[in-house]
Amino acid sequence: MIKRHLISLYTLLLALGAAGSAVAMPTSDTVRELSNSVLRVKVKLPSGSQGLGSAVVIGNNEVITNCHVVTNATDVSVIVNGEPHKATALKADWHHDLCMLTVENLNVPAVKFGVSKSLQYDDSIFTVGYPDETKAPVSTFGVVKGLFPMDDSVIIRATSTFRLGASGGGAFDDAGNLVGIITLKSRGDKAHYYYMPVEWVQALMDKPAKSLGVESEKPFWAMDVQQRPYFMRVVQPYVSQEWKTLIKVASQWVQSEPNTAESWFYLATAEYATKDYAKAEEHFRKVLALNHQHVQALEYLGKLSEKMAQAETATTLALLQ
């Protein structure tokens, strides 16, 4: 049971967490410099229609984008100063939705790699991409709100938003190092935004190149619901407050990945919402044991301590009457 004397401790921890979560804005020079290394992608499809996306320059005549940007394309170009440069080959990691393109005569500076696995919750990041049909790159700013272990790295969830067309653009830390590739978001007004890690990009660099137009495969996020990662399967019941469903899915996630802080967080959140406060407290503590920087877990523990303090006060007043 949560004791009243813990209120001040949780308040202190919450204050420390909030102090560490301020967004550190990159300099305008950093954003401008990186904007030169993020390019518009244009593709032609067999139907005759065109598609748009974004790409990040990662090496000499090499860019990284999402595979779903170039899937089935008969022609792929990146635009530099208004001029199209044709892609001649690709290295594909279809499962992780990352495709590296070889581009003729690119002559654009490459970005520097960061380390996705070194990110912490509430670290600041910013994005650069080409949403919609914009001709100039657009930047958004936010903080890390989820790190989901997968295949020797972590998928990043952050509050920095993006729109259709920005897929394949870059997510950078405040020093300007590439830490993620803009890839997908959940549906609805309360969308969650996800980025693929740079470790998967680096692994792709060692693969052999193939010609454009090779047969594609579905990425993990486009699989049937039961085949998708749990971090995707909890989103809909979480945002729609279907707590019983969330408890079921999160419980499966906990059994599958007991050392992932987010699995316990979603379970504890559903337990809190259904007023199973004892279990919620236990599981929010488990979240902090796995990730002491999880500010949302601290916030919930603060709420729980206040509820218990109010209950103790009410009991004491009743006994005194």
Number of C-alpha atoms within 10 A of each C-alpha: 11 18 12 16 10 15 19 12 12 18 17 13 18 22 15 13 20 14 10 15 17 13 17 17 15 17 12 9 9 13 20 13 14 24 21 19 20 32 30 27 29 22 22 17 15 10 9 10 9 13 15 22 26 30 31 29 27 23 17 15 18 23 26 27 30 28 27 20 25 26 20 18 21 14 17 25 22 26 18 17 9 9 9 17 19 20 24 16 19 24 21 26 20 18 15 19 25 25 24 26 30 22 22 17 12 20 13 18 17 18 20 15 18 19 15 24 18 9 18 16 21 22 18 25 28 27 28 30 31 28 22 13 12 12 13 13 20 17 19 14 21 19 21 21 22 23 23 17 17 10 9 9 18 22 20 25 22 23 20 20 18 25 14 16 22 33 26 34 33 33 29 25 23 19 16 20 19 25 27 31 33 28 25 22 19 13 11 10 7 12 15 20 22 26 24 26 26 23 19 20 22 12 10 18 17 9 13 10 16 14 12 20 15 12 8 15 15 14 17 14 17 12 12 8 11 8 11 14 15 20 19 14 17 21 18 17 16 17 15 11 13 14 20 15 15 25 21 13 19 25 18 15 22 19 11 12 15 15 16 18 25 27 25 27 24 28 27 30 25 23 21 22 14 13 11 13 20 14 15 26 22 15 23 27 19 20 25 18 13 16 17 16 21 23 22 17 28 22 19 20 25 21 16 21 23 17 15 17 18 13 12 14 13 11 11 11 10 9 8 6 5
